[in-house]
Amino acid sequence: MSNLTVVKNCKVHGELTEGQCYYRKNRNIYECRECMRESEKKRPKREYSGAFAEYHRAHAKEWRRQNADQLNAKIREDRKNNPEKYREWERKQRYKNIEKSRYLDVLNKHGITSEQYQQIYEKHQGLCFVCQKEETRLSRNGITTTRLSLDHCHLCESRGYKGMDVIRGILCASCNKAISAFEENPEWFVRIQQYLQSHEHKDAE
């Protein structure tokens, strides 16, 4: 039977071809895919628990493994036809945990693993190397604090080094900005020292 042959007349979506329907072998009937999707959205989600939940997850995982090629092909085709849907999904997923997304971006940028970052973090006892304080800057969600920044040598990076070869340590946002400014303008550090020392402190009353 051709995919263009009308096999069902849906009350909602009109005449449907075989590709627009789901065929139930046990009942020898065609059902409208769009109507089935809409019905599924209205249906309360089933919540599994205990041993049955484990069985359900294992069964679903095995089914996805056995049908990986078919599923991936459908996803690629859908992504090609509906790119904005996937871009919106990616934006939402990223915003759900924006701090984790930024953290992974930083690790990928510098070419290190989360285990290596954790080693640096533990070496510094979770404190900024300069001010010896924890990070206080809030992330974009305005609730959680950001992770300490990975400080790296821009000169080594420009010479082709990467990964742990360019990482110097971890800094809070304030110290990281200050060091970046001093690194590009070393004479500023001397001027700041002179500026602070030029001030005459007043005696306590």
C-alpha positions as CSV (number, residue, x, y, z in Angstrom):
1,M,0.0,0.0,0.0
2,S,1.3,3.5,-0.9
3,N,2.0,6.0,1.9
4,L,-0.1,8.4,-0.1
5,T,-3.2,6.2,0.0
6,V,-6.0,7.5,2.3
7,V,-6.6,4.9,4.9
8,K,-8.6,6.8,7.5
9,N,-11.1,9.7,7.7
10,C,-10.5,11.4,11.0
11,K,-13.3,13.5,12.5
12,V,-10.7,16.2,13.5
13,H,-7.9,16.1,10.9
14,G,-9.8,14.8,7.9
15,E,-8.4,12.3,5.4
16,L,-5.2,10.7,6.5
17,T,-2.6,8.6,4.7
18,E,-0.8,5.6,6.1
19,G,2.1,7.8,7.2
20,Q,-0.2,9.9,9.3
21,C,-1.7,7.0,11.1
22,Y,-0.8,4.3,13.6
23,Y,-1.8,0.8,12.6
24,R,-3.0,-1.5,15.3
25,K,-2.4,-5.1,14.1
26,N,-4.4,-6.7,16.9
27,R,-7.5,-4.7,15.9
28,N,-6.7,-4.2,12.2
29,I,-7.5,-0.5,12.4
30,Y,-5.7,2.8,11.7
31,E,-5.7,5.6,14.3
32,C,-4.8,9.2,13.8
33,R,-1.3,10.0,15.1
34,E,-2.2,13.6,16.0
35,C,-5.3,12.6,18.0
36,M,-3.2,10.0,19.8
37,R,-0.5,12.6,20.7
38,E,-3.2,15.1,22.0
39,S,-4.8,12.3,24.0
40,E,-1.4,11.3,25.5
41,K,-0.7,14.9,26.6
42,K,-4.0,15.0,28.5
43,R,-3.4,11.7,30.2
44,P,-1.8,11.9,33.7
45,K,1.8,10.7,33.7
46,R,2.3,7.4,35.3
47,E,4.6,7.3,38.3
48,Y,6.5,4.1,38.9
49,S,8.1,3.1,42.1
50,G,10.0,0.2,43.6
51,A,10.9,-2.9,41.6
52,F,8.4,-2.1,38.8
53,A,10.1,1.3,38.3
54,E,13.5,-0.4,37.9
55,Y,11.9,-2.9,35.4
56,H,10.3,-0.1,33.4
57,R,13.5,2.0,33.2
58,A,15.5,-1.1,32.2
59,H,12.9,-2.1,29.6
60,A,12.8,1.4,28.1
61,K,16.6,1.6,28.0
62,E,16.9,-1.7,26.3
63,W,14.2,-0.7,23.7
64,R,16.0,2.5,23.0
65,R,19.3,0.6,22.5
66,Q,17.7,-1.9,20.1
67,N,16.0,0.9,18.1
68,A,18.8,3.5,18.3
69,D,19.4,3.8,14.6
70,Q,15.7,4.3,13.9
71,L,15.2,6.8,16.8
72,N,18.3,8.8,15.8
73,A,17.2,9.0,12.2
74,K,13.8,10.4,13.3
75,I,15.4,12.9,15.6
76,R,17.8,14.1,12.9
77,E,14.9,14.5,10.5
78,D,12.8,16.3,13.1
79,R,15.7,18.6,14.0
80,K,16.2,19.4,10.3
81,N,12.5,20.2,9.9
82,N,12.0,22.0,13.2
83,P,15.4,23.6,14.2
84,E,13.8,26.3,16.3
85,K,12.1,23.7,18.5
86,Y,15.4,22.2,19.4
87,R,17.1,25.5,19.9
88,E,14.3,26.5,22.4
89,W,14.7,23.2,24.2
90,E,18.5,23.7,24.5
91,R,18.0,27.2,25.8
92,K,15.5,25.9,28.5
93,Q,17.8,23.1,29.5
94,R,20.8,25.4,29.8
95,Y,18.8,27.9,31.9
96,K,17.6,25.2,34.2
97,N,21.1,24.9,35.5
98,I,23.0,27.9,34.1
99,E,25.9,27.6,36.5
100,K,26.5,23.9,35.6
101,S,26.4,24.8,31.9
102,R,28.9,27.7,32.4
103,Y,31.1,25.3,34.5
104,L,31.2,22.7,31.7
105,D,31.9,25.4,29.1
106,V,34.9,26.5,31.1
107,L,36.2,23.0,31.4
108,N,35.8,22.4,27.7
109,K,37.5,25.7,26.9
110,H,40.6,24.9,29.0
111,G,40.6,21.2,28.1
112,I,40.5,19.8,31.7
113,T,38.1,17.4,33.4
114,S,35.8,17.9,36.4
115,E,38.2,15.7,38.4
116,Q,41.1,18.0,37.7
117,Y,39.1,21.0,38.7
118,Q,38.2,19.3,41.9
119,Q,41.8,18.6,42.6
120,I,42.6,22.3,42.2
121,Y,39.6,23.2,44.4
122,E,40.7,20.9,47.2
123,K,44.4,22.0,46.9
124,H,43.2,25.6,47.6
125,Q,40.6,24.4,50.2
126,G,37.8,26.0,48.2
127,L,39.2,29.5,48.7
128,C,40.5,32.2,46.4
129,F,44.3,32.0,46.3
130,V,44.6,35.8,46.7
131,C,42.0,36.9,49.2
132,Q,41.6,33.5,50.8
133,K,37.8,33.9,50.8
134,E,35.0,31.9,49.3
135,E,33.2,33.1,46.1
136,T,30.3,35.5,46.9
137,R,29.2,36.5,43.4
138,L,25.7,35.3,42.5
139,S,25.1,33.3,39.3
140,R,22.5,34.5,36.7
141,N,19.6,32.9,38.5
142,G,20.3,35.2,41.4
143,I,20.1,32.4,44.0
144,T,23.3,30.3,44.0
145,T,26.9,31.6,44.0
146,T,29.2,31.0,41.1
147,R,32.2,28.6,41.2
148,L,35.6,30.0,41.7
149,S,37.2,31.0,38.4
150,L,39.9,29.1,36.7
151,D,42.9,31.4,36.3
152,H,45.2,30.6,33.4
153,C,48.3,32.1,31.8
154,H,47.4,33.8,28.6
155,L,51.0,33.9,27.4
156,C,51.4,30.0,27.7
157,E,48.0,29.7,26.0
158,S,49.2,31.9,23.1
159,R,52.2,29.6,22.7
160,G,50.0,26.6,22.1
161,Y,49.9,25.1,25.6
162,K,46.6,24.0,27.1
163,G,45.0,22.0,29.9
164,M,46.8,21.9,33.2
165,D,49.9,23.4,31.6
166,V,48.2,26.8,31.6
167,I,46.1,26.7,34.7
168,R,47.6,28.7,37.7
169,G,44.8,28.2,40.2
170,I,41.4,29.4,41.2
171,L,40.3,32.9,42.1
172,C,37.2,34.7,43.1
173,A,35.6,37.0,40.5
174,S,37.0,40.2,42.0
175,C,40.6,39.0,42.3
176,N,40.4,37.4,38.8
177,K,39.4,40.8,37.3
178,A,42.1,42.6,39.2
179,I,44.9,40.1,38.2
180,S,43.7,40.3,34.6
181,A,44.1,44.1,34.7
182,F,47.5,44.0,36.4
183,E,48.8,41.3,34.0
184,E,48.0,43.5,31.0
185,N,49.2,46.7,32.8
186,P,51.9,45.8,35.3
187,E,52.7,49.4,36.0
188,W,49.3,49.8,37.5
189,F,50.3,47.6,40.5
190,V,53.2,49.9,41.4
191,R,51.0,53.0,41.0
192,I,48.3,51.5,43.3
193,Q,50.9,50.8,45.9
194,Q,52.2,54.3,45.7
195,Y,48.7,55.7,45.8
196,L,47.8,53.8,48.9
197,Q,51.0,54.5,50.7
198,S,50.7,58.3,49.9
199,H,47.6,58.5,52.1
200,E,48.3,59.6,55.7
201,H,46.2,57.6,58.2
202,K,44.5,59.6,60.9
203,D,45.1,58.7,64.5
204,A,42.2,57.1,66.4
205,E,40.3,59.6,68.6
